[in-house]
Amino acid sequence: MLRELTINDFTNVLGEGKATPGGGAAAALSASLAAALTSMVFNLTIDKKAAKDYPESVIRSMKDAREATDRFRNRYLELMVNDAESFDGLMAAFSLPKETEEEKILRKSKIDSAKERVLEIPYQLVKESFDMYEALKIATEYGNKNAISDAGVAAILIHSAIEGAALNVFINLAGSEVNEENISLKAQTDEYVEKSKNLKEDIVAIVIDKIYGRQ
């Protein structure tokens, strides 16, 4: 199973030239790394000297955000596996026999279902990765200043995950029927990418200001 591989084994498998895992799984892993880094910032802040002057409301918000990032980290790894499995399912559907009329009907049905799945997973990753920004904003505002660069890296990684997953949405849409649903999906994905880009840039700007003592 992908999530049980060592880092070395995962990168080896990724580079083997097989269809899976691919960019979708790598994007999901990037999101999980972003969540883990954000958790690290909270763990270096909560119950530490860095948080001694914070009111209880801020401590509570950081603890809630930390719980969310722990959930996200595991969820993104689930999506990493789902992405690879969904594409494997599509390839399996294309390999089904098509000699008889019954076989052709079954094959088409399986292919259509598999195409929906390979489109659904990266779009889920786009949406669910975007949810990380709330926790990231809290980490950037209140996190231990000695770990503030880690919050910036997390922002860069989560945007990378969103942009990478969006590319998988686009390539799957390119092979799909042009209809209102798919046009809307493309527009929604574009919107997530643009909003993510702006949020990432805002967070990185704050991080840089804090690094140089401007905040």
Salt bridges, closest charged atoms under 4 A:
GLU16 OE1 - LYS18 NZ 3.47
ASP53 OD2 - LYS52 NZ 3.24
ASP64 OD1 - ARG60 NH2 3.09
GLU78 OE1 - ARG75 NH1 3.12
ASP112 OD2 - LYS108 NZ 2.82
GLU120 OE1 - ARG117 NH1 3.41
GLU128 OE1 - ARG75 NE 2.78
GLU134 OE2 - LYS137 NZ 3.05
GLU163 OE1 - HIS159 NE2 3.43
ASP190 OD2 - LYS186 NZ 2.62
GLU191 OE2 - LYS195 NZ 3.15
GLU201 OE2 - LYS197 NZ 3.22
ASP209 OD1 - ARG214 NE 2.85
